[in-house]
Amino acid sequence: MARPLRFRYAPGRWDEARVRRDIYDDLDSNLGATKETPWFKPPADFEAVRFEMNNGDIALFCWNDDTAYWMGNTETPEALWRTDKKGFSEVPHSVSRWVTRELTAQLHEESPWLEPYPHLSWFFLPVFLSKDGRETTREFFHDHAAGFPDATRDEALSFYEGFLATGVLDDHREVMAGKLGTSEYLDLTRMTAAMGEFNAGKLLVDAGYDIVPEIDVTTGHAIDYRASRNGDGTLVEVTRPLPTSKRSAGTPVAAVRDTAETKSGGQLEEHGGGVVLFVDCSSFPDDDWFSVRDEKPEVHHRPAVVFRVRPSGRFEGYTKGRVPLDIPF
């Protein structure tokens, strides 16, 4: 499975002849390729080209006398196999900006329903146009409302656009976007669980906390968030039960208990305390959620926050134990 889009950095002297020999000829012989003029002005002091493959893949390449950068959702030419990979923030801003404009235009041409959601388009760009995941990740948002039951695509997209547009996760875009995965097979369980982390993040931000994701701890795990306010920090781990229609557990309450037990009996047990468990029930339709909300079952871990959010932005939930966070329910 290919990973989210990343640059390849190829230092050395490049010119038109080398680009044709080492890049174009390789692509054309393997896939059939057309060498095109870029849609947008290349970065200053760079020459650039856009490659379009017969199978729908694209690649961008820019170079000068000293170095070159490649970005593509296609087979990497052999001349670039041993080059270093770099994230969007690890290359010159002008190069990243040019590639982002090219890829965003490509995304919106292929999926115009994403164009009204510019920050969401940008945030998930590394997976929306990844080699293996470009169809499944978009299908998840288009056909499955990003995991929300009984919601329209545009309601779900508006919800995440509003949260992501705050910029609170911009510095962690590639890690967080990558949680959706880049598989050519639609994995609703994995993708829905990934969006649970965004739901928990919005709950924390709405409550006035600064959040930093992927906090390494001494057990070798990474905890989903550190939530901080007024100098105090709290670790938060997120889990998301499947609705009963998607799992063997016979009732919504059992689904919540079983999923939380799996999380609390594993990595949280190894950590030995100090982590708040967030149980995101946003996959549950109304009737399922109402039964959980009314019964308020234990979740095998304290402190814990059990919640559901709707695309309107309305949160409901309850807590167990002494939660060291100011959560509004």
C-alpha positions in Angstrom: 0.0 0.0 0.0 1.4 3.3 -1.1 1.7 6.1 1.6 0.3 9.6 1.4 1.9 11.8 -1.2 5.5 13.0 -0.4 8.2 14.8 -2.4 11.3 13.1 -3.7 14.4 15.3 -3.5 17.0 14.8 -6.1 20.1 17.0 -5.8 22.4 17.3 -8.7 22.5 19.0 -12.1 19.3 18.6 -14.1 18.5 19.8 -17.6 15.9 19.1 -20.3 17.9 16.2 -21.7 18.3 14.5 -18.4 14.6 15.0 -17.6 13.6 13.4 -20.8 16.1 10.5 -20.5 15.7 9.7 -16.8 12.1 10.7 -16.1 9.9 10.9 -19.2 11.3 7.9 -21.1 10.9 5.7 -18.0 7.3 6.8 -17.4 6.4 6.5 -21.1 7.8 3.0 -21.5 6.1 1.7 -18.3 2.7 3.5 -18.4 2.4 5.7 -21.5 3.0 9.3 -20.6 2.4 12.7 -22.1 4.7 15.7 -21.2 2.6 18.7 -20.6 3.0 22.4 -19.6 2.1 22.9 -15.9 -1.2 24.5 -15.2 0.3 27.1 -12.9 3.5 29.2 -13.0 6.4 27.1 -11.7 8.4 28.4 -8.7 11.0 31.1 -9.4 14.4 29.8 -10.6 12.9 26.4 -11.5 11.8 24.8 -14.7 8.9 22.5 -14.4 6.8 19.9 -16.3 3.6 18.0 -15.7 3.4 14.3 -16.7 0.0 12.7 -17.4 -0.1 9.0 -17.7 -2.5 6.9 -19.8 -4.0 5.3 -16.7 -4.9 8.7 -15.1 -1.8 9.0 -12.9 -0.1 12.4 -12.8 3.4 13.6 -11.7 5.0 16.9 -11.3 8.7 17.6 -11.7 10.7 20.9 -11.2 14.4 21.4 -11.5 17.3 23.8 -11.8 21.1 23.5 -12.1 21.4 22.2 -8.5 18.4 20.1 -7.6 15.0 18.7 -8.5 11.8 17.8 -6.8 9.3 15.1 -7.8 5.7 14.6 -6.7 3.5 12.0 -8.2 0.8 9.4 -7.6 2.3 7.0 -10.1 5.3 4.7 -10.4 8.5 6.4 -9.4 11.1 6.5 -12.2 14.1 4.3 -11.4 16.4 7.3 -11.4 14.6 8.6 -8.3 14.4 5.3 -6.3 17.2 6.1 -3.9 16.3 9.7 -3.4 15.1 11.1 0.0 11.4 11.6 0.7 10.3 14.9 2.1 7.0 16.3 3.4 5.2 19.4 2.1 6.8 21.5 4.9 10.3 20.2 4.2 10.8 21.6 0.8 11.1 25.2 -0.3 7.8 27.0 0.2 7.6 28.1 -3.5 7.9 24.4 -4.6 5.3 23.2 -2.1 2.9 26.0 -3.1 3.2 25.3 -6.8 2.6 21.6 -6.3 -0.3 22.2 -4.0 -1.9 24.5 -6.6 -1.5 21.9 -9.3 -2.8 19.0 -7.2 -5.7 21.0 -5.8 -6.8 22.0 -9.3 -6.5 18.3 -10.3 -8.6 17.3 -7.3 -11.4 19.8 -8.0 -11.5 18.9 -11.7 -12.0 15.2 -10.8 -14.2 15.8 -7.8 -15.9 19.2 -8.1 -18.1 18.5 -5.0 -14.9 19.2 -2.9 -14.3 22.7 -4.3 -16.7 24.4 -1.8 -14.5 23.0 1.0 -11.0 24.5 0.4 -9.4 23.8 3.8 -10.7 20.2 3.9 -9.4 19.7 0.3 -6.0 21.1 1.3 -5.8 19.1 4.5 -6.5 15.7 3.0 -4.8 16.4 -0.3 -1.9 13.9 0.5 -4.5 11.1 0.6 -7.1 12.4 -1.8 -4.6 12.2 -4.6 -2.4 9.3 -3.2 -1.5 6.4 -5.5 -3.7 3.8 -4.0 -6.1 5.7 -1.9 -7.3 8.5 -4.2 -10.6 6.8 -4.9 -11.4 5.2 -1.5 -10.7 8.3 0.6 -12.9 10.5 -1.6 -15.6 7.7 -1.6 -15.6 7.8 2.2 -16.5 11.5 2.2 -18.8 11.4 -0.8 -20.8 8.2 -0.2 -20.5 7.6 3.5 -20.7 11.2 5.0 -17.3 10.7 6.7 -18.8 8.2 9.1 -21.9 10.2 10.2 -25.2 8.2 10.1 -28.3 9.9 8.8 -26.4 12.8 7.5 -25.8 14.2 4.0 -22.4 14.5 2.4 -22.5 18.3 2.5 -23.5 18.4 6.2 -20.4 16.2 7.0 -18.1 18.2 4.8 -19.3 21.5 6.3 -18.6 20.2 9.8 -15.1 19.2 9.1 -14.4 22.2 6.9 -15.4 24.5 9.8 -13.1 22.6 12.3 -10.1 22.3 10.0 -10.4 25.9 8.8 -9.5 27.0 12.4 -5.9 25.9 11.5 -5.4 24.1 14.8 -4.1 21.0 13.1 -2.3 22.6 10.2 1.1 21.9 11.5 0.2 18.2 11.8 -1.6 17.8 8.5 0.4 15.0 7.0 0.2 12.8 10.1 -3.5 13.4 10.7 -4.5 13.1 7.1 -2.5 9.9 6.8 -4.7 8.3 9.5 -7.4 7.8 6.8 -5.0 5.3 5.1 -4.3 5.0 1.4 -5.6 1.6 0.6 -7.4 0.8 -2.7 -9.9 -1.1 -0.7 -12.5 0.9 1.3 -11.9 0.3 5.0 -14.9 2.0 6.7 -13.8 0.8 10.1 -10.4 2.4 9.9 -11.5 5.6 8.3 -14.4 6.1 10.7 -12.1 5.5 13.6 -9.7 8.1 12.2 -12.4 10.7 12.1 -13.2 10.0 15.7 -9.9 11.7 16.5 -11.0 14.8 14.6 -14.3 14.7 16.5 -12.5 14.5 19.8 -10.2 17.3 18.7 -13.1 19.6 18.0 -14.7 18.9 21.3 -11.5 19.9 23.0 -10.9 23.0 20.9 -14.5 24.1 21.5 -13.9 23.7 25.2 -10.9 26.1 25.0 -8.0 23.7 24.9 -4.9 23.7 22.7 -4.3 20.3 21.2 -1.2 18.6 20.0 -1.6 15.1 18.4 0.5 12.0 18.6 2.2 12.3 21.9 5.0 9.7 22.4 5.0 8.1 25.8 7.5 5.8 27.6 5.6 2.6 26.7 6.4 3.1 23.1 2.9 4.1 22.2 1.6 7.4 20.9 -1.3 8.9 22.7 -3.8 10.7 20.4 -3.7 14.2 22.0 -2.2 16.4 24.7 -4.9 19.0 25.6 -3.5 22.1 27.3 -5.0 25.2 28.9 -3.4 27.7 31.2 -0.2 25.7 31.4 -1.9 22.4 32.4 -1.7 19.4 30.0 -3.8 16.3 29.9 -3.3 13.2 27.7 -6.4 12.0 25.7 -6.8 8.7 23.9 -9.8 8.2 21.5 -11.7 5.1 20.6 -14.8 4.8 18.4 -17.3 1.9 18.7 -19.0 0.6 15.6 -22.8 0.8 15.7 -24.5 -2.6 16.4 -25.5 -3.1 12.8 -21.7 -3.3 12.0 -20.5 -5.6 14.8 -21.3 -8.7 16.8 -22.2 -6.9 20.0 -26.0 -7.2 20.5 -26.7 -3.8 22.0 -25.3 -0.3 21.7 -24.3 -0.4 25.4 -22.4 -3.6 24.8 -20.7 -2.1 21.8 -19.5 0.8 23.9 -18.3 -1.4 26.7 -16.5 -3.9 24.4 -14.7 -1.3 22.4 -13.6 0.7 25.5 -12.4 -2.5 27.2 -10.2 -3.3 24.2 -8.5 0.1 24.4 -8.3 0.2 28.2 -7.0 -3.4 28.5 -4.2 -2.7 26.1 -2.3 0.5 25.6 -3.9 2.4 28.4 -3.2 -0.4 30.9 0.4 -0.4 29.8 0.6 3.3 30.3 -0.5 3.0 33.9 -2.8 5.9 34.3 -2.9 9.6 33.6 -4.8 9.3 30.3 -8.5 10.3 29.7 -10.3 7.9 27.4 -12.7 9.6 24.9 -15.3 7.2 23.5 -16.8 8.7 20.3 -20.2 7.3 19.6 -20.8 9.5 16.6 -21.4 6.5 14.4 -24.5 5.6 16.4 -27.9 6.6 15.0 -30.3 8.3 17.3 -32.0 5.3 19.0 -28.6 3.6 19.7 -27.1 6.7 21.1 -30.2 7.5 23.3 -29.9 4.1 24.9 -26.2 4.7 25.8 -26.9 8.3 26.9 -29.7 7.2 29.2 -27.9 4.2 30.7 -24.5 5.8 31.0 -22.6 2.5 31.1 -19.1 2.1 32.6 -16.3 1.8 30.0 -13.6 -0.1 32.0 -11.5 3.0 32.4 -11.6 6.1 34.5 -11.5 9.0 33.8 -13.6 8.8 30.6 -15.7 10.9 28.4 -18.4 9.3 26.3 -19.9 11.6 23.6 -21.6 11.9 20.3 -21.4 14.8 17.9 -23.7 15.6 15.0 -22.7 17.5 11.8 -24.6 20.5 13.2 -21.8 20.8 15.8 -24.0 19.7 18.7 -22.2 17.5 21.3 -23.9 15.3 23.9 -22.3 13.0 26.4 -21.4 12.0 29.9 -18.3 11.5 32.0 -17.0 8.7 34.3 -14.6 9.4 37.1 -12.8 12.7 37.8 -12.1 14.1 34.4 -9.3 16.7 34.6 -10.9 18.7 31.7 -13.6 21.2 31.6 -16.0 19.3 29.3 -19.5 20.9 28.9 -21.6 17.9 30.0 
